[in-house]
């Protein structure tokens, strides 16, 4: 994977692999989740998909933080974006109410920490990168 050569084709958009943050138990994630964000050419908005999410797991939401440091967890930190994960989604794409900038720097989401939250608990975290 040197000099721009890779074994995986780019799919466009951005991706974050959300690793479980809690020890295994009733509330913990059973496995990692894959959050993908893409621009929807048909309406100019942003769509999201969450692979590995179990629809019966209850109401959940995604937070995109203002930084990319997984060691930094202050309750008053800036959250750039927050969106709910529809209960009926099981890996399919769903539209977001706001269009996100899928770039790095400024208002872009690339390089920022993302959290999967359910019932007030952060169940998974990762960093957003290019897909």
N, CA, C and O atoms as CSV, one atom per row, in Angstrom:
chain,resi,resn,atom,element,x,y,z
A,1,UNK,N,N,0.819,-1.186,0.000
A,1,UNK,CA,C,0.000,0.000,0.000
A,1,UNK,C,C,0.863,1.250,0.000
A,1,UNK,O,O,0.543,2.224,0.681
A,2,UNK,N,N,1.915,1.233,-0.729
A,2,UNK,CA,C,2.795,2.388,-0.841
A,2,UNK,C,C,2.516,3.120,-2.139
A,2,UNK,O,O,1.948,2.557,-3.075
A,3,UNK,N,N,2.922,4.382,-2.187
A,3,UNK,CA,C,2.840,5.187,-3.401
A,3,UNK,C,C,1.433,5.233,-3.988
A,3,UNK,O,O,1.270,5.203,-5.208
A,4,UNK,N,N,0.414,5.305,-3.131
A,4,UNK,CA,C,-0.947,5.431,-3.610
A,4,UNK,C,C,-1.588,4.154,-4.074
A,4,UNK,O,O,-2.727,4.174,-4.539
A,5,UNK,N,N,-0.897,3.044,-3.964
A,5,UNK,CA,C,-1.466,1.766,-4.377
A,5,UNK,C,C,-2.157,1.111,-3.189
A,5,UNK,O,O,-1.567,1.017,-2.112
A,6,UNK,N,N,-3.371,0.665,-3.360
A,6,UNK,CA,C,-4.096,0.009,-2.288
A,6,UNK,C,C,-4.884,-1.166,-2.816
A,6,UNK,O,O,-5.162,-1.244,-4.012
A,7,UNK,N,N,-5.244,-2.072,-1.945
A,7,UNK,CA,C,-5.996,-3.235,-2.345
A,7,UNK,C,C,-7.497,-3.020,-2.321
A,7,UNK,O,O,-8.252,-3.926,-2.674
A,8,UNK,N,N,-7.945,-1.846,-1.913
A,8,UNK,CA,C,-9.367,-1.571,-1.769
A,8,UNK,C,C,-9.731,-0.346,-2.597
A,8,UNK,O,O,-9.043,0.674,-2.536
A,9,UNK,N,N,-10.791,-0.439,-3.360
A,9,UNK,CA,C,-11.256,0.675,-4.174
A,9,UNK,C,C,-11.945,1.721,-3.296
A,9,UNK,O,O,-12.649,1.372,-2.348
A,10,UNK,N,N,-11.746,2.990,-3.608
A,10,UNK,CA,C,-12.441,4.067,-2.923
A,10,UNK,C,C,-13.926,3.986,-3.264
A,10,UNK,O,O,-14.298,3.741,-4.412
A,11,UNK,N,N,-14.757,4.193,-2.265
A,11,UNK,CA,C,-16.198,4.168,-2.488
A,11,UNK,C,C,-16.787,5.570,-2.440
A,11,UNK,O,O,-17.984,5.751,-2.665
A,12,UNK,N,N,-15.955,6.555,-2.150
A,12,UNK,CA,C,-16.431,7.927,-2.055
A,12,UNK,C,C,-17.011,8.212,-0.679
A,12,UNK,O,O,-17.282,7.296,0.097
A,13,UNK,N,N,-17.194,9.476,-0.393
A,13,UNK,CA,C,-17.720,9.870,0.901
A,13,UNK,C,C,-16.695,9.665,2.001
A,13,UNK,O,O,-15.490,9.646,1.751
A,14,UNK,N,N,-17.188,9.512,3.221
A,14,UNK,CA,C,-16.319,9.314,4.383
A,14,UNK,C,C,-16.829,8.131,5.201
A,14,UNK,O,O,-17.972,7.698,5.054
A,15,UNK,N,N,-15.957,7.622,6.062
A,15,UNK,CA,C,-16.302,6.456,6.876
A,15,UNK,C,C,-15.677,6.600,8.264
A,15,UNK,O,O,-14.617,7.207,8.421
A,16,UNK,N,N,-16.335,6.046,9.246
A,16,UNK,CA,C,-15.774,5.930,10.594
A,16,UNK,C,C,-16.121,4.543,11.120
A,16,UNK,O,O,-17.280,4.131,11.082
A,17,UNK,N,N,-15.121,3.832,11.607
A,17,UNK,CA,C,-15.351,2.547,12.252
A,17,UNK,C,C,-15.479,2.840,13.736
A,17,UNK,O,O,-14.544,3.334,14.365
A,18,UNK,N,N,-16.647,2.531,14.292
A,18,UNK,CA,C,-16.951,2.836,15.685
A,18,UNK,C,C,-16.688,1.611,16.544
A,18,UNK,O,O,-17.425,0.626,16.495
A,19,UNK,N,N,-15.635,1.690,17.322
A,19,UNK,CA,C,-15.242,0.587,18.206
A,19,UNK,C,C,-16.048,0.662,19.498
A,19,UNK,O,O,-16.286,1.760,20.002
A,20,UNK,N,N,-16.476,-0.474,20.050
A,20,UNK,CA,C,-17.194,-0.472,21.331
A,20,UNK,C,C,-16.346,0.166,22.434
A,20,UNK,O,O,-15.137,-0.053,22.511
A,21,UNK,N,N,-17.003,0.961,23.284
A,21,UNK,CA,C,-16.296,1.657,24.356
A,21,UNK,C,C,-16.566,1.066,25.732
A,21,UNK,O,O,-15.806,1.331,26.664
A,22,UNK,N,N,-17.605,0.288,25.888
A,22,UNK,CA,C,-17.944,-0.302,27.179
A,22,UNK,C,C,-17.552,-1.768,27.221
A,22,UNK,O,O,-17.465,-2.433,26.189
A,23,UNK,N,N,-17.318,-2.258,28.418
A,23,UNK,CA,C,-17.067,-3.692,28.568
A,23,UNK,C,C,-18.338,-4.430,28.183
A,23,UNK,O,O,-19.433,-3.896,28.360
A,24,UNK,N,N,-18.220,-5.643,27.661
A,24,UNK,CA,C,-19.409,-6.380,27.235
A,24,UNK,C,C,-20.451,-6.479,28.343
A,24,UNK,O,O,-20.131,-6.771,29.496
A,25,UNK,N,N,-21.668,-6.236,27.980
A,25,UNK,CA,C,-22.780,-6.288,28.919
A,25,UNK,C,C,-24.068,-6.000,28.187
A,25,UNK,O,O,-24.115,-6.017,26.957
A,26,UNK,N,N,-25.106,-5.737,28.945
A,26,UNK,CA,C,-26.431,-5.539,28.364
A,26,UNK,C,C,-26.479,-4.343,27.413
A,26,UNK,O,O,-27.087,-4.433,26.346
A,27,UNK,N,N,-25.845,-3.220,27.784
A,27,UNK,CA,C,-25.901,-2.010,26.976
A,27,UNK,C,C,-24.808,-1.916,25.924
A,27,UNK,O,O,-24.904,-1.095,25.011
A,28,UNK,N,N,-23.786,-2.729,26.030
A,28,UNK,CA,C,-22.616,-2.595,25.162
A,28,UNK,C,C,-22.918,-3.031,23.732
A,28,UNK,O,O,-23.817,-3.835,23.484
A,29,UNK,N,N,-22.149,-2.482,22.805
A,29,UNK,CA,C,-22.229,-2.941,21.421
A,29,UNK,C,C,-21.658,-4.346,21.332
A,29,UNK,O,O,-20.673,-4.661,22.000
A,30,UNK,N,N,-22.250,-5.168,20.534
A,30,UNK,CA,C,-21.776,-6.538,20.359
A,30,UNK,C,C,-20.577,-6.605,19.415
A,30,UNK,O,O,-19.768,-7.530,19.497
A,31,UNK,N,N,-20.463,-5.610,18.508
A,31,UNK,CA,C,-19.377,-5.560,17.537
A,31,UNK,C,C,-19.224,-4.123,17.078
A,31,UNK,O,O,-20.028,-3.260,17.432
A,32,UNK,N,N,-18.191,-3.869,16.290
A,32,UNK,CA,C,-17.984,-2.514,15.797
A,32,UNK,C,C,-19.039,-2.161,14.752
A,32,UNK,O,O,-19.607,-3.037,14.100
A,33,UNK,N,N,-19.285,-0.871,14.609
A,33,UNK,CA,C,-20.216,-0.347,13.623
A,33,UNK,C,C,-19.430,0.416,12.568
A,33,UNK,O,O,-18.324,0.890,12.827
A,34,UNK,N,N,-19.998,0.529,11.397
A,34,UNK,CA,C,-19.378,1.277,10.313
A,34,UNK,C,C,-20.345,2.380,9.895
A,34,UNK,O,O,-21.404,2.109,9.327
A,35,UNK,N,N,-19.969,3.626,10.182
A,35,UNK,CA,C,-20.767,4.782,9.785
A,35,UNK,C,C,-20.220,5.325,8.473
A,35,UNK,O,O,-19.034,5.641,8.375
A,36,UNK,N,N,-21.071,5.433,7.475
A,36,UNK,CA,C,-20.677,5.976,6.177
A,36,UNK,C,C,-21.544,7.191,5.882
A,36,UNK,O,O,-22.762,7.165,6.059
A,37,UNK,N,N,-20.892,8.252,5.429
A,37,UNK,CA,C,-21.590,9.474,5.036
A,37,UNK,C,C,-21.257,9.761,3.587
A,37,UNK,O,O,-20.105,9.623,3.175
A,38,UNK,N,N,-22.260,10.163,2.803
A,38,UNK,CA,C,-22.056,10.450,1.378
A,38,UNK,C,C,-22.971,11.588,0.958
A,38,UNK,O,O,-24.021,11.817,1.559
A,39,UNK,N,N,-22.558,12.289,-0.073
A,39,UNK,CA,C,-23.407,13.334,-0.642
A,39,UNK,C,C,-24.397,12.671,-1.590
A,39,UNK,O,O,-24.023,11.811,-2.386
A,40,UNK,N,N,-25.654,13.073,-1.502
A,40,UNK,CA,C,-26.716,12.544,-2.350
A,40,UNK,C,C,-26.897,13.483,-3.538
A,40,UNK,O,O,-27.446,14.576,-3.399
A,41,UNK,N,N,-26.434,13.051,-4.699
A,41,UNK,CA,C,-26.480,13.894,-5.890
A,41,UNK,C,C,-27.909,14.253,-6.294
A,41,UNK,O,O,-28.120,15.286,-6.930
A,42,UNK,N,N,-28.883,13.433,-5.945
A,42,UNK,CA,C,-30.255,13.686,-6.379
A,42,UNK,C,C,-30.884,14.876,-5.671
A,42,UNK,O,O,-31.727,15.559,-6.254
A,43,UNK,N,N,-30.496,15.139,-4.429
A,43,UNK,CA,C,-31.113,16.267,-3.717
A,43,UNK,C,C,-30.092,17.220,-3.093
A,43,UNK,O,O,-30.476,18.207,-2.466
A,44,UNK,N,N,-28.799,16.939,-3.255
A,44,UNK,CA,C,-27.772,17.819,-2.726
A,44,UNK,C,C,-27.535,17.687,-1.234
A,44,UNK,O,O,-26.728,18.427,-0.672
A,45,UNK,N,N,-28.217,16.768,-0.585
A,45,UNK,CA,C,-28.059,16.563,0.854
A,45,UNK,C,C,-27.032,15.488,1.165
A,45,UNK,O,O,-26.312,15.016,0.286
A,46,UNK,N,N,-26.983,15.117,2.425
A,46,UNK,CA,C,-26.059,14.084,2.891
A,46,UNK,C,C,-26.868,12.885,3.371
A,46,UNK,O,O,-27.890,13.039,4.040
A,47,UNK,N,N,-26.400,11.692,3.023
A,47,UNK,CA,C,-27.015,10.469,3.541
A,47,UNK,C,C,-26.033,9.770,4.467
A,47,UNK,O,O,-24.819,9.943,4.359
A,48,UNK,N,N,-26.581,8.980,5.375
A,48,UNK,CA,C,-25.772,8.208,6.314
A,48,UNK,C,C,-26.236,6.767,6.284
A,48,UNK,O,O,-27.406,6.486,6.024
A,49,UNK,N,N,-25.316,5.857,6.551
A,49,UNK,CA,C,-25.681,4.454,6.764
A,49,UNK,C,C,-24.840,3.944,7.919
A,49,UNK,O,O,-23.700,4.367,8.110
A,50,UNK,N,N,-25.412,3.034,8.682
A,50,UNK,CA,C,-24.756,2.509,9.873
A,50,UNK,C,C,-24.781,0.994,9.810
A,50,UNK,O,O,-25.733,0.362,10.270
A,51,UNK,N,N,-23.732,0.409,9.240
A,51,UNK,CA,C,-23.635,-1.043,9.111
A,51,UNK,C,C,-23.311,-1.662,10.465
A,51,UNK,O,O,-22.436,-1.179,11.183
A,52,UNK,N,N,-24.015,-2.724,10.805
A,52,UNK,CA,C,-23.790,-3.422,12.068
A,52,UNK,C,C,-24.756,-3.009,13.157
A,52,UNK,O,O,-24.748,-3.596,14.239
A,53,UNK,N,N,-25.594,-2.004,12.896
A,53,UNK,CA,C,-26.570,-1.531,13.883
A,53,UNK,C,C,-27.772,-2.457,13.903
A,53,UNK,O,O,-28.324,-2.795,12.856
A,54,UNK,N,N,-28.173,-2.865,15.093
A,54,UNK,CA,C,-29.344,-3.732,15.252
A,54,UNK,C,C,-30.556,-2.858,15.499
A,54,UNK,O,O,-30.593,-2.097,16.466
A,55,UNK,N,N,-31.544,-2.963,14.630
A,55,UNK,CA,C,-32.709,-2.082,14.672
A,55,UNK,C,C,-33.455,-2.158,15.999
A,55,UNK,O,O,-34.060,-1.169,16.414
A,56,UNK,N,N,-33.429,-3.289,16.666
A,56,UNK,CA,C,-34.170,-3.428,17.922
A,56,UNK,C,C,-33.368,-2.904,19.112
A,56,UNK,O,O,-33.762,-3.098,20.262
A,57,UNK,N,N,-32.253,-2.245,18.841
A,57,UNK,CA,C,-31.368,-1.792,19.916
A,57,UNK,C,C,-31.850,-0.510,20.587
A,57,UNK,O,O,-31.229,-0.065,21.551
A,58,UNK,N,N,-32.928,0.094,20.114
A,58,UNK,CA,C,-33.451,1.303,20.738
A,58,UNK,C,C,-32.977,2.565,20.056
A,58,UNK,O,O,-32.163,2.526,19.133
A,59,UNK,N,N,-33.501,3.689,20.525
A,59,UNK,CA,C,-33.189,4.988,19.955
A,59,UNK,C,C,-31.711,5.319,20.186
A,59,UNK,O,O,-31.188,5.145,21.286
A,60,UNK,N,N,-31.056,5.796,19.136
A,60,UNK,CA,C,-29.639,6.127,19.223
A,60,UNK,C,C,-29.382,7.387,18.423
A,60,UNK,O,O,-30.197,7.773,17.585
A,61,UNK,N,N,-28.261,8.025,18.676
A,61,UNK,CA,C,-27.864,9.164,17.871
A,61,UNK,C,C,-26.353,9.201,17.702
A,61,UNK,O,O,-25.602,8.551,18.430
A,62,UNK,N,N,-25.938,9.983,16.721
A,62,UNK,CA,C,-24.532,10.149,16.376
A,62,UNK,C,C,-24.126,11.579,16.707
A,62,UNK,O,O,-24.842,12.529,16.390
A,63,UNK,N,N,-22.964,11.721,17.352
A,63,UNK,CA,C,-22.378,13.030,17.624
A,63,UNK,C,C,-21.071,13.139,16.856
A,63,UNK,O,O,-20.242,12.230,16.901
A,64,UNK,N,N,-20.887,14.243,16.155
A,64,UNK,CA,C,-19.605,14.535,15.512
A,64,UNK,C,C,-19.003,15.701,16.276
A,64,UNK,O,O,-19.552,16.802,16.299
A,65,UNK,N,N,-17.860,15.437,16.903
A,65,UNK,CA,C,-17.227,16.392,17.802
A,65,UNK,C,C,-16.333,17.368,17.047
A,65,UNK,O,O,-16.027,17.166,15.871
A,66,UNK,N,N,-15.920,18.422,17.733
A,66,UNK,CA,C,-15.113,19.459,17.125
A,66,UNK,C,C,-13.634,19.146,17.040
A,66,UNK,O,O,-12.853,19.999,16.618
A,67,UNK,N,N,-13.227,17.949,17.428
A,67,UNK,CA,C,-11.808,17.569,17.396
A,67,UNK,C,C,-11.704,16.089,17.064
A,67,UNK,O,O,-12.719,15.409,16.916
A,68,UNK,N,N,-10.487,15.593,16.947
A,68,UNK,CA,C,-10.272,14.194,16.592
A,68,UNK,C,C,-9.491,13.416,17.625
A,68,UNK,O,O,-8.916,12.376,17.303
A,69,UNK,N,N,-9.452,13.892,18.869
A,69,UNK,CA,C,-8.672,13.239,19.927
A,69,UNK,C,C,-9.568,12.289,20.723
A,69,UNK,O,O,-10.469,12.732,21.436
A,70,UNK,N,N,-9.320,10.986,20.602
A,70,UNK,CA,C,-10.136,9.999,21.321
A,70,UNK,C,C,-9.870,10.000,22.825
A,70,UNK,O,O,-10.626,9.396,23.586
A,71,UNK,N,N,-8.808,10.671,23.260
A,71,UNK,CA,C,-8.509,10.739,24.694
A,71,UNK,C,C,-9.235,11.889,25.364
A,71,UNK,O,O,-9.268,11.953,26.593
A,72,UNK,N,N,-9.811,12.790,24.605
A,72,UNK,CA,C,-10.411,14.023,25.106
A,72,UNK,C,C,-11.915,13.833,25.272
A,72,UNK,O,O,-12.633,13.687,24.283
A,73,UNK,N,N,-12.394,13.833,26.504
A,73,UNK,CA,C,-13.823,13.614,26.765
A,73,UNK,C,C,-14.325,14.610,27.795
A,73,UNK,O,O,-14.509,14.260,28.961
A,74,UNK,N,N,-14.545,15.833,27.379
A,74,UNK,CA,C,-15.091,16.819,28.295
A,74,UNK,C,C,-16.555,17.033,27.971
A,74,UNK,O,O,-16.943,17.089,26.804
A,75,UNK,N,N,-17.367,17.151,29.013
A,75,UNK,CA,C,-18.803,17.252,28.809
A,75,UNK,C,C,-19.207,18.544,28.106
A,75,UNK,O,O,-20.267,18.593,27.481
A,76,UNK,N,N,-18.384,19.596,28.194
A,76,UNK,CA,C,-18.761,20.869,27.578
A,76,UNK,C,C,-18.118,21.090,26.211
A,76,UNK,O,O,-18.158,22.201,25.683
A,77,UNK,N,N,-17.527,20.047,25.632
A,77,UNK,CA,C,-16.877,20.204,24.338
A,77,UNK,C,C,-17.898,20.494,23.244
A,77,UNK,O,O,-19.073,20.144,23.356
A,78,UNK,N,N,-17.429,21.131,22.205
A,78,UNK,CA,C,-18.299,21.495,21.087
A,78,UNK,C,C,-18.698,20.254,20.292
A,78,UNK,O,O,-17.859,19.416,19.962
A,79,UNK,N,N,-19.960,20.153,19.998
A,79,UNK,CA,C,-20.476,19.121,19.097
A,79,UNK,C,C,-20.863,19.837,17.819
A,79,UNK,O,O,-21.736,20.705,17.825
A,80,UNK,N,N,-20.210,19.472,16.719
A,80,UNK,CA,C,-20.496,20.123,15.441
A,80,UNK,C,C,-21.824,19.670,14.847
A,80,UNK,O,O,-22.593,20.476,14.323
A,81,UNK,N,N,-22.081,18.361,14.939
A,81,UNK,CA,C,-23.298,17.806,14.350
A,81,UNK,C,C,-23.856,16.720,15.251
A,81,UNK,O,O,-23.119,16.010,15.936
A,82,UNK,N,N,-25.165,16.612,15.233
A,82,UNK,CA,C,-25.861,15.552,15.962
A,82,UNK,C,C,-27.025,15.126,15.083
A,82,UNK,O,O,-27.764,15.964,14.566
A,83,UNK,N,N,-27.185,13.803,14.915
A,83,UNK,CA,C,-28.356,13.315,14.203
A,83,UNK,C,C,-28.800,11.992,14.791
A,83,UNK,O,O,-27.994,11.194,15.269
A,84,UNK,N,N,-30.113,11.780,14.742
A,84,UNK,CA,C,-30.707,10.553,15.252
A,84,UNK,C,C,-30.572,9.444,14.227
A,84,UNK,O,O,-30.598,9.683,13.020
A,85,UNK,N,N,-30.428,8.232,14.728
A,85,UNK,CA,C,-30.404,7.048,13.873
A,85,UNK,C,C,-31.827,6.483,13.890
A,85,UNK,O,O,-32.316,6.090,14.948
A,86,UNK,N,N,-32.488,6.436,12.747
A,86,UNK,CA,C,-33.857,5.905,12.727
A,86,UNK,C,C,-33.896,4.470,13.242
A,86,UNK,O,O,-33.039,3.654,12.901
A,87,UNK,N,N,-34.885,4.173,14.056
A,87,UNK,CA,C,-35.014,2.835,14.641
A,87,UNK,C,C,-35.158,1.773,13.563
A,87,UNK,O,O,-34.735,0.634,13.760
A,88,UNK,N,N,-35.750,2.128,12.425
A,88,UNK,CA,C,-36.009,1.132,11.384
A,88,UNK,C,C,-34.802,0.863,10.489
A,88,UNK,O,O,-34.865,-0.017,9.630
A,89,UNK,N,N,-33.693,1.605,10.671
A,89,UNK,CA,C,-32.562,1.414,9.773
A,89,UNK,C,C,-31.738,0.194,10.184
A,89,UNK,O,O,-31.426,0.016,11.361
A,90,UNK,N,N,-31.394,-0.631,9.223
A,90,UNK,CA,C,-30.521,-1.781,9.480
A,90,UNK,C,C,-29.491,-1.847,8.367
A,90,UNK,O,O,-29.495,-2.780,7.564
A,91,UNK,N,N,-28.622,-0.869,8.320
A,91,UNK,CA,C,-27.573,-0.841,7.307
A,91,UNK,C,C,-27.944,-0.061,6.067
A,91,UNK,O,O,-27.074,0.229,5.245
A,92,UNK,N,N,-29.226,0.292,5.902
A,92,UNK,CA,C,-29.630,1.073,4.737
A,92,UNK,C,C,-29.330,2.546,4.941
A,92,UNK,O,O,-29.158,3.001,6.071
A,93,UNK,N,N,-29.268,3.285,3.852
A,93,UNK,CA,C,-28.976,4.710,3.925
A,93,UNK,C,C,-30.216,5.494,4.337
A,93,UNK,O,O,-31.339,5.139,3.980
A,94,UNK,N,N,-29.996,6.563,5.091
A,94,UNK,CA,C,-31.079,7.459,5.480
A,94,UNK,C,C,-30.592,8.896,5.320
A,94,UNK,O,O,-29.418,9.188,5.551
A,95,UNK,N,N,-31.503,9.799,4.922
A,95,UNK,CA,C,-31.102,11.186,4.695
A,95,UNK,C,C,-30.927,11.933,6.017
A,95,UNK,O,O,-31.633,11.675,6.992
A,96,UNK,N,N,-29.980,12.856,6.026
A,96,UNK,CA,C,-29.785,13.718,7.188
A,96,UNK,C,C,-30.524,15.030,6.967
A,96,UNK,O,O,-30.679,15.473,5.829
A,97,UNK,N,N,-30.982,15.651,8.050
A,97,UNK,CA,C,-31.710,16.913,7.953
A,97,UNK,C,C,-30.806,18.039,7.465
A,97,UNK,O,O,-31.266,18.947,6.773
A,98,UNK,N,N,-29.512,17.987,7.823
A,98,UNK,CA,C,-28.561,19.019,7.424
A,98,UNK,C,C,-27.500,18.420,6.506
A,98,UNK,O,O,-27.111,17.263,6.663
A,99,UNK,N,N,-27.040,19.219,5.549
A,99,UNK,CA,C,-25.962,18.793,4.665
A,99,UNK,C,C,-24.638,18.974,5.389
A,99,UNK,O,O,-24.370,20.046,5.932
A,100,UNK,N,N,-23.809,17.938,5.403
A,100,UNK,CA,C,-22.505,17.987,6.060
A,100,UNK,C,C,-21.417,18.207,5.016
A,100,UNK,O,O,-21.542,17.774,3.870
A,101,UNK,N,N,-20.347,18.887,5.428
A,101,UNK,CA,C,-19.177,19.056,4.576
A,101,UNK,C,C,-18.285,17.842,4.780
A,101,UNK,O,O,-17.753,17.646,5.873
A,102,UNK,N,N,-18.115,17.030,3.753
A,102,UNK,CA,C,-17.333,15.801,3.844
A,102,UNK,C,C,-15.879,16.052,3.459
A,102,UNK,O,O,-15.291,15.307,2.675
A,103,UNK,N,N,-15.317,17.105,4.021
A,103,UNK,CA,C,-13.940,17.507,3.776
A,103,UNK,C,C,-13.201,17.611,5.097
A,103,UNK,O,O,-13.787,17.429,6.164
A,104,UNK,N,N,-11.910,17.905,5.017
A,104,UNK,CA,C,-11.084,18.161,6.200
A,104,UNK,C,C,-10.958,19.667,6.399
A,104,UNK,O,O,-10.968,20.427,5.431
A,105,UNK,N,N,-10.841,20.094,7.641
A,105,UNK,CA,C,-10.649,21.509,7.957
A,105,UNK,C,C,-11.945,22.293,7.920
A,105,UNK,O,O,-12.937,21.853,7.340
A,106,UNK,N,N,-11.926,23.449,8.540
A,106,UNK,CA,C,-13.118,24.293,8.581
A,106,UNK,C,C,-14.288,23.564,9.210
A,106,UNK,O,O,-14.182,23.055,10.326
A,107,UNK,N,N,-15.400,23.512,8.500
A,107,UNK,CA,C,-16.597,22.805,8.979
A,107,UNK,C,C,-16.621,21.344,8.557
A,107,UNK,O,O,-17.593,20.638,8.828
A,108,UNK,N,N,-15.564,20.881,7.898
A,108,UNK,CA,C,-15.510,19.501,7.423
A,108,UNK,C,C,-15.464,18.499,8.552
A,108,UNK,O,O,-15.017,18.815,9.655
A,109,UNK,N,N,-15.929,17.278,8.279
A,109,UNK,CA,C,-16.018,16.239,9.307
A,109,UNK,C,C,-14.824,15.288,9.320
A,109,UNK,O,O,-14.654,14.542,10.284
A,110,UNK,N,N,-13.990,15.294,8.273
A,110,UNK,CA,C,-12.856,14.373,8.205
A,110,UNK,C,C,-11.856,14.699,9.305
A,110,UNK,O,O,-11.477,15.855,9.494
A,111,UNK,N,N,-11.437,13.672,10.024
A,111,UNK,CA,C,-10.481,13.824,11.118
A,111,UNK,C,C,-11.117,14.097,12.463
A,111,UNK,O,O,-10.407,14.256,13.456
A,112,UNK,N,N,-12.427,14.157,12.523
A,112,UNK,CA,C,-13.124,14.460,13.776
A,112,UNK,C,C,-13.592,13.176,14.460
A,112,UNK,O,O,-13.851,12.159,13.816
A,113,UNK,N,N,-13.689,13.259,15.784
A,113,UNK,CA,C,-14.179,12.136,16.586
A,113,UNK,C,C,-15.690,12.037,16.413
A,113,UNK,O,O,-16.390,13.048,16.372
A,114,UNK,N,N,-16.176,10.818,16.312
A,114,UNK,CA,C,-17.607,10.570,16.197
A,114,UNK,C,C,-18.001,9.557,17.266
A,114,UNK,O,O,-17.282,8.590,17.518
A,115,UNK,N,N,-19.156,9.792,17.891
A,115,UNK,CA,C,-19.637,8.918,18.967
A,115,UNK,C,C,-21.019,8.379,18.637
A,115,UNK,O,O,-21.869,9.089,18.100
A,116,UNK,N,N,-21.230,7.107,18.968
A,116,UNK,CA,C,-22.540,6.461,18.868
A,116,UNK,C,C,-23.099,6.431,20.284
A,116,UNK,O,O,-22.501,5.829,21.175
A,117,UNK,N,N,-24.246,7.081,20.497
A,117,UNK,CA,C,-24.801,7.255,21.842
A,117,UNK,C,C,-26.203,6.656,21.901
A,117,UNK,O,O,-27.025,6.864,21.009
A,118,UNK,N,N,-26.453,5.908,22.971
A,118,UNK,CA,C,-27.791,5.358,23.221
A,118,UNK,C,C,-28.037,5.388,24.717
A,118,UNK,O,O,-27.192,4.948,25.496
A,119,UNK,N,N,-29.178,5.898,25.119
A,119,UNK,CA,C,-29.534,5.940,26.534
A,119,UNK,C,C,-28.556,6.773,27.362
A,119,UNK,O,O,-28.326,6.475,28.534
A,120,UNK,N,N,-27.981,7.816,26.760
A,120,UNK,CA,C,-27.036,8.667,27.467
A,120,UNK,C,C,-25.636,8.093,27.608
A,120,UNK,O,O,-24.765,8.731,28.198
A,121,UNK,N,N,-25.403,6.883,27.069
A,121,UNK,CA,C,-24.089,6.241,27.149
A,121,UNK,C,C,-23.406,6.255,25.791
A,121,UNK,O,O,-24.033,5.982,24.767
A,122,UNK,N,N,-22.127,6.572,25.786
A,122,UNK,CA,C,-21.337,6.488,24.565
A,122,UNK,C,C,-20.944,5.023,24.397
A,122,UNK,O,O,-20.140,4.495,25.165
A,123,UNK,N,N,-21.518,4.372,23.385
A,123,UNK,CA,C,-21.306,2.936,23.189
A,123,UNK,C,C,-20.236,2.615,22.153
A,123,UNK,O,O,-19.706,1.505,22.127
A,124,UNK,N,N,-19.920,3.586,21.301
A,124,UNK,CA,C,-18.900,3.364,20.290
A,124,UNK,C,C,-18.298,4.681,19.851
A,124,UNK,O,O,-18.967,5.714,19.839
A,125,UNK,N,N,-17.005,4.633,19.486
A,125,UNK,CA,C,-16.327,5.842,19.017
A,125,UNK,C,C,-15.331,5.518,17.925
A,125,UNK,O,O,-14.833,4.397,17.820
A,126,UNK,N,N,-15.053,6.528,17.112
A,126,UNK,CA,C,-14.063,6.396,16.057
A,126,UNK,C,C,-13.701,7.745,15.511
A,126,UNK,O,O,-14.149,8.771,16.021
A,127,UNK,N,N,-12.887,7.753,14.467
A,127,UNK,CA,C,-12.454,8.954,13.788
A,127,UNK,C,C,-12.933,8.870,12.336
A,127,UNK,O,O,-12.814,7.822,11.702
A,128,UNK,N,N,-13.467,9.957,11.820
A,128,UNK,CA,C,-13.963,9.989,10.446
A,128,UNK,C,C,-12.785,10.160,9.491
A,128,UNK,O,O,-11.923,11.017,9.686
A,129,UNK,N,N,-12.771,9.323,8.454
A,129,UNK,CA,C,-11.723,9.395,7.436
A,129,UNK,C,C,-12.323,9.239,6.045
A,129,UNK,O,O,-13.518,8.986,5.894
A,130,UNK,N,N,-11.483,9.392,5.043
A,130,UNK,CA,C,-11.930,9.234,3.654
A,130,UNK,C,C,-12.302,7.775,3.397
A,130,UNK,O,O,-11.701,6.865,3.967
A,131,UNK,N,N,-13.286,7.562,2.546
A,131,UNK,CA,C,-13.687,6.203,2.189
A,131,UNK,C,C,-13.225,5.925,0.773
A,131,UNK,O,O,-13.454,4.833,0.253
